[in-house]
Amino acid sequence: MESKTRIIQTLKGLLTVCRASEAGFRAAAATLEGKTVRDLIATCADQHGEFAEELRNEIRFHSDQDFDAGPPIDAWQEIHQAVQTEDDEQILNACERMEQALLRIYEQALHMEVPWDVESVLAHQHSEIKNACFFLNALELFSQHQLAT
């Protein structure tokens, strides 16, 4: 079992990246043209906000401390730059890369030996992020197909 300090640090790190991706996805959703794509990206933002709250509850439970974090300024810089272009394809690509990065961070966390309740939360969130990656990849492929025809 990992030390309690290491587990809390990992949860705080995950919460911070969830807040960052939530902010990035909200900015992307506000810029995207198509309603379906905009709604999907907004749903991802909402989901990442919910993940952050779940992680916050785990931190509170395991440490008796409250913790919340705003997104680091540079954490969603790629999405911010894509939003400035107002190019839906670039925005979707940036969102997909951010979601893939988030997936890798969760995979690292899942390799830790943590209490069962933390593992359950992380496994569920990882699964949802993986699903979102599939949807974003499909959207990107669909977008590329639409441009080709």
N, C-alpha and C positions, 0 to 999 in steps of 0.2 A: 504494500500500500504506500502510495506517495505521501509525503508529509502534508499536514494540513495547510501549512504556509504555501507550499507549491500548488496544491489544489486550488486554494483561494486566488493565488496569482494567475493561474490558468483561467479560472472563471472570470476574473476581472479583465484579462486580455480578450477573452471571447466576447464579453459584454461590450468592450470598447470597439471591437471590429464590427459587431452587430449594429451599434449606434452609427458607425461610419458608413456602413453599407445602407442602413436605413436612410441617412441623409443623402447619400449619393443617388439612391433609387428614387427618392422623392423629387430631387432636382431633375432627374431624367424624365420621370413621369410628367412633370410640369411642362416639359419641352416637346415631348413626342407628339407627332401628328395624329396617328391612327388611334381610335378609341380602344380597340381591342388590345393593342400593344401597350398603350398608356395604362389601361386598367390592370394588365398583368404586372407591369412594373410597379404600379402603386400597391398591388397586392403583395408583391415581394417586399416592398418597403414596410408595409404594415406587419408582415410576418417577421421581419427582422426586428422591428420594435417589440413584438410579442416575445421573441427569443431573448432580447435584452432584459425584459422584465422577468422572465423565467430564471435567467441566470442571476439577476439581482436577488431574487427570492432564495436561490441556492446559496449565494454568498451570505445573505442575512442569516439563513438557517445554520450554516456551517461555521460562521465566525462571529455571530452576534453583532455584526457591523453592517451599516447601510453603505452601499456604494452605488454610484451612478457615474457615468462619464459621458461627456460630449464627444463627438467624433474628432479625432486629431485633424488638424487643418489639411494636411497633405494626404490623408488616408483615402479620400475619394477624388484626388486631383485628376485622375484620368477621365472619370465621368464628368467632372467639372469642365475640363477642356473640350470633351466631346459635346457637351451641352452648348458651349459657346459657338460651335460650328452649326448648330441646329440641323445637323444631318442625322436622321433617324438611324441609318445603318451604323454610323460611328458610335452613336449613343448606345445602341444595342450591343455592339461589340465590346464596348467598355463595361457595360453591365454584366455581360457574360464573363469577361475576364475577372471582374470583381467577385462574382459568385463562385467561379472556379478557385480563386485564391481563398475565399472563405471556406470552401469545401476542404481544401488542403489543410487549413488551420484546424478544422474540426477533426480531420483524420489523425493529425498529430496528437490532439487532446485525447482522442479515443484510445490511443496506445498507452495511455497512463493507467495505472491501477488506482481507481477512485472508488468511493462508496457507491453502492448500487443505485441510489437515487440520483446521484450526479451522472452516472453512466447512462441511466435511463433517459434523462433530459438531453444529454449530449447525443445519444443515439437517435432519438426522435428528431432533434433539430438537424442532425447530419442527413437523415433520410429526406427531410423536407427540402433541404438545400440541394441535395442531389436531384430531386424531382424538378426543382426550379432550374437547375443547370440544363436538364433535358429540354424543358420548355423553351429556355432562352436559346439553346442551340437550334431547336426546331424553328423558332422565330427567325433566327439569323439565316438559316437555310432557305426558309420561305421568302424572306426579304430578298436574298440574292437571286432566287428563282424569278421573283416578280420583276426585278431589274433586268434580267436577261431576256424576258419575253416582251 
